[in-house]
Amino acid sequence: MGVSRVLAFDLREYLEEANIRRDRTRRDRLARADEALAKLRVYLRLGFHWKWLRPVRPRSVGAGLCAPPMIATTESAPNSKA
């Protein structure tokens, strides 16, 4: 599993934990979520800069309404030239 995917899962978990907790524990989880988001943004920017990642468009209009655009690595993308 890629680093960005792990960070995205961590971010989501910290946000869920912060939603449940209060006071100091909530602030701690929100701080961790903020750190995970900052790291995720850096990795995604580097991935696009180095062309390790590329945006993927939904295959149909309906798919775009149901889900956000996906990101695929060049290795998993169809028709990628290796």
Secondary structure, DSSP 8 states (H G I E B T S, - for coil): --HHHHHHHHHHHHHHHHHH--HHHHHHHHHHHHHHHHHHHHHHHHHHHTTSEEEE--SSHHHHHHS--EEEETTTSTT---
